[in-house]
Amino acid sequence: MLFLRAIPHEETDALAWYYYDKGFSSDECSQVIELAHKYKEITAELGPDAGHLDKSARDSRIRWIYPEDTSEWLFKKLEEMIVQANDQNWKFNLHAFYESIQYTVYDPGSAGYSYHYDIGNTIQSQRKVSVTVNLNDDFEGGELQLRVGAEPVTVKPEKGKVVVFPSYMLHRVLPVKSGTRRSLVLWVGGDHYR
């Protein structure tokens, strides 16, 4: 027989999302773009182990920014924002960056990235918090939409804006009408859901 025990309740909002309007300065955004270009570019794929290419569902190019001396400032800056957002909203037991930072480029006419969750199998099962950073805003379309209830919330893409949300939140990037959308995506891992 299973007996449930009472657990002290902490106030959290499982559907909250958090943002920093000017999380990154214009100069920092330029630094990140320059840093990303030292890594190899690949076409973004779908699936927990990738290997599936479907441009109608995900149409972007990516580069992985690895934790090393030249990127340490970037990981530290994002960590501070993530800890603050998590402490104020979800109180997940976070452990580490299990994955590198993804630099993502959506070209003019890109179909964007259809609705998806950032959790899944393998290492994705440990994702708790997702982060996106807008590195530019000289494009049309390409808005991030978070599915919070019946209607999506559209996040205006502003240069330097950092958006933090639970990895289980359904979200998408709308098609890019003109210009090129540049952003960072990052996930932070933690204890398995219980």
NUMAR-727587 format. One line per 4 residues: number of its first residue (from 1); their letters; for each residue y, z, x of C-alpha. Coordinates in Angstrom, 2 decimals. Layout:
NUMAR-727587
NUM) A) Y:Z:X ~ ...
//
This chain:
NUMAR-727587
1) MLFL) 0.00:0.00:0.00 ~ 3.49:-0.89:1.24 ~ 6.19:1.76:1.15 ~ 9.79:0.74:1.59
5) RAIP) 12.09:3.18:3.26 ~ 15.79:3.57:2.70 ~ 17.95:2.16:5.48 ~ 21.58:3.19:5.90
9) HEET) 23.75:0.40:4.49 ~ 26.36:-1.29:6.62 ~ 28.98:-3.45:4.96 ~ 28.36:-7.09:5.89
13) DALA) 29.10:-10.44:4.30 ~ 26.20:-12.85:4.84 ~ 28.29:-15.81:3.67 ~ 31.42:-15.06:5.65
17) WYYY) 32.73:-17.43:8.28 ~ 35.40:-16.68:10.83 ~ 37.94:-18.75:12.71 ~ 40.54:-18.58:15.45
21) DKGF) 43.42:-20.99:14.75 ~ 44.44:-21.36:18.39 ~ 41.34:-20.06:20.13 ~ 41.86:-22.59:22.93
25) SSDE) 45.17:-23.85:24.29 ~ 45.80:-27.58:24.67 ~ 45.35:-27.23:28.45 ~ 42.02:-25.42:27.97
29) CSQV) 40.83:-28.17:25.63 ~ 41.65:-30.76:28.31 ~ 39.83:-28.65:30.93 ~ 36.72:-28.53:28.73
33) IELA) 36.72:-32.31:28.20 ~ 37.08:-32.85:31.95 ~ 34.29:-30.34:32.66 ~ 31.95:-31.98:30.12
37) HKYK) 32.33:-35.38:31.75 ~ 30.56:-34.23:34.90 ~ 27.29:-33.99:32.89 ~ 25.04:-36.81:31.73
41) EITA) 25.72:-38.29:28.30 ~ 22.89:-38.81:25.82 ~ 22.60:-39.94:22.20 ~ 22.18:-37.03:19.80
45) ELGP) 18.80:-36.85:18.10 ~ 17.33:-34.92:15.18 ~ 14.55:-32.38:14.91 ~ 13.63:-29.09:16.57
49) DAGH) 12.31:-30.90:19.63 ~ 14.59:-33.93:19.15 ~ 12.98:-37.31:19.61 ~ 14.07:-38.61:16.19
53) LDKS) 17.06:-40.97:16.07 ~ 18.68:-41.56:12.66 ~ 22.34:-42.58:12.91 ~ 22.79:-42.29:9.14
57) ARDS) 22.07:-38.54:9.46 ~ 23.57:-37.82:12.90 ~ 25.82:-40.25:14.71 ~ 27.19:-38.79:17.92
61) RIRW) 26.89:-38.63:21.70 ~ 26.41:-35.34:23.53 ~ 26.57:-33.74:26.97 ~ 25.18:-30.30:27.83
65) IYPE) 27.50:-27.90:29.67 ~ 25.31:-25.55:31.70 ~ 26.18:-21.97:32.70 ~ 27.41:-22.21:36.30
69) DTSE) 30.49:-21.27:38.30 ~ 32.69:-24.06:36.90 ~ 31.87:-23.18:33.27 ~ 31.70:-19.37:33.53
73) WLFK) 35.22:-18.96:32.08 ~ 34.21:-21.02:29.04 ~ 31.06:-18.99:28.30 ~ 33.00:-15.71:28.71
77) KLEE) 35.84:-16.81:26.45 ~ 33.43:-17.89:23.70 ~ 31.36:-14.72:24.09 ~ 34.40:-12.54:23.38
81) MIVQ) 35.19:-14.48:20.20 ~ 31.58:-14.43:19.02 ~ 31.22:-10.66:19.55 ~ 34.43:-9.98:17.61
85) ANDQ) 33.41:-12.26:14.70 ~ 29.90:-10.81:14.58 ~ 31.14:-7.19:14.69 ~ 33.55:-7.85:11.82
89) NWKF) 31.16:-9.85:9.62 ~ 27.39:-9.95:10.10 ~ 26.46:-7.29:12.68 ~ 23.51:-9.32:13.99
93) NLHA) 21.69:-7.87:16.97 ~ 22.75:-10.61:19.41 ~ 21.11:-11.06:22.80 ~ 22.27:-14.09:24.71
97) FYES) 23.16:-17.75:24.95 ~ 19.64:-19.18:24.95 ~ 20.99:-22.72:25.08 ~ 23.76:-24.51:26.94
101) IQYT) 27.00:-25.54:25.26 ~ 26.88:-28.93:23.56 ~ 29.91:-31.21:24.01 ~ 29.83:-33.68:21.12
105) VYDP) 31.69:-36.96:20.62 ~ 31.92:-38.76:17.27 ~ 33.30:-42.30:17.75 ~ 35.47:-44.20:15.24
109) GSAG) 33.33:-45.23:12.28 ~ 30.71:-42.56:13.06 ~ 28.63:-41.43:10.08 ~ 29.13:-37.82:11.24
113) YSYH) 26.30:-35.34:10.83 ~ 24.71:-34.80:7.41 ~ 24.12:-31.36:5.90 ~ 21.88:-29.23:8.09
117) YDIG) 21.11:-25.70:9.24 ~ 21.18:-24.70:12.91 ~ 17.99:-22.68:12.59 ~ 14.48:-24.06:12.81
121) NTIQ) 11.36:-23.86:14.95 ~ 10.95:-22.89:18.60 ~ 14.15:-21.64:20.26 ~ 16.16:-22.53:17.14
125) SQRK) 14.39:-19.71:15.27 ~ 16.37:-17.22:17.38 ~ 19.78:-18.69:16.58 ~ 21.98:-16.25:14.68
129) VSVT) 25.56:-17.40:15.20 ~ 26.88:-20.96:15.43 ~ 30.22:-21.89:16.94 ~ 32.26:-25.07:16.92
133) VNLN) 35.45:-25.72:18.87 ~ 37.77:-28.63:18.05 ~ 38.98:-30.12:21.32 ~ 41.32:-32.65:19.73
137) DDFE) 42.83:-33.54:16.38 ~ 44.05:-37.11:16.87 ~ 41.47:-38.60:14.50 ~ 40.97:-39.05:10.75
141) GGEL) 37.94:-37.73:8.88 ~ 35.37:-35.73:10.85 ~ 36.07:-32.48:8.99 ~ 33.58:-29.64:9.24
145) QLRV) 32.30:-28.56:5.83 ~ 30.55:-25.24:5.27 ~ 28.44:-24.80:2.16 ~ 29.50:-21.42:0.80
149) GAEP) 28.50:-21.36:-2.86 ~ 28.67:-24.33:-5.22 ~ 31.51:-26.14:-3.48 ~ 31.83:-26.80:0.26
153) VTVK) 34.70:-25.30:2.23 ~ 36.47:-27.97:4.29 ~ 37.80:-26.79:7.64 ~ 40.83:-28.74:8.79
157) PEKG) 40.20:-30.01:12.33 ~ 42.99:-28.62:14.48 ~ 43.01:-28.78:18.26 ~ 41.84:-25.49:19.75
161) KVVV) 40.45:-24.10:16.47 ~ 37.21:-22.13:16.87 ~ 34.92:-21.68:13.85 ~ 32.13:-19.07:13.91
165) FPSY) 29.47:-18.82:11.18 ~ 25.85:-17.72:10.63 ~ 23.35:-20.32:11.86 ~ 21.61:-20.26:8.47
169) MLHR) 24.74:-21.59:6.73 ~ 24.41:-25.18:5.51 ~ 27.11:-27.38:7.06 ~ 28.02:-30.95:7.99
173) VLPV) 30.57:-33.12:9.80 ~ 32.12:-35.79:7.60 ~ 32.31:-39.42:8.80 ~ 35.07:-40.23:11.29
177) KSGT) 37.42:-42.86:9.83 ~ 39.51:-43.50:12.93 ~ 40.01:-42.04:16.37 ~ 37.42:-40.07:18.34
181) RRSL) 36.38:-36.52:17.45 ~ 35.58:-34.24:20.41 ~ 34.11:-30.77:19.96 ~ 31.92:-28.06:21.40
185) VLWV) 28.92:-26.58:19.63 ~ 27.18:-23.40:20.71 ~ 24.53:-21.06:19.33 ~ 23.88:-17.42:20.13
189) GGDH) 20.42:-15.93:19.77 ~ 19.25:-12.57:18.60 ~ 16.44:-10.62:16.99 ~ 14.26:-12.40:14.47
193) YR) 15.18:-11.88:10.83 ~ 13.15:-9.07:9.27
//
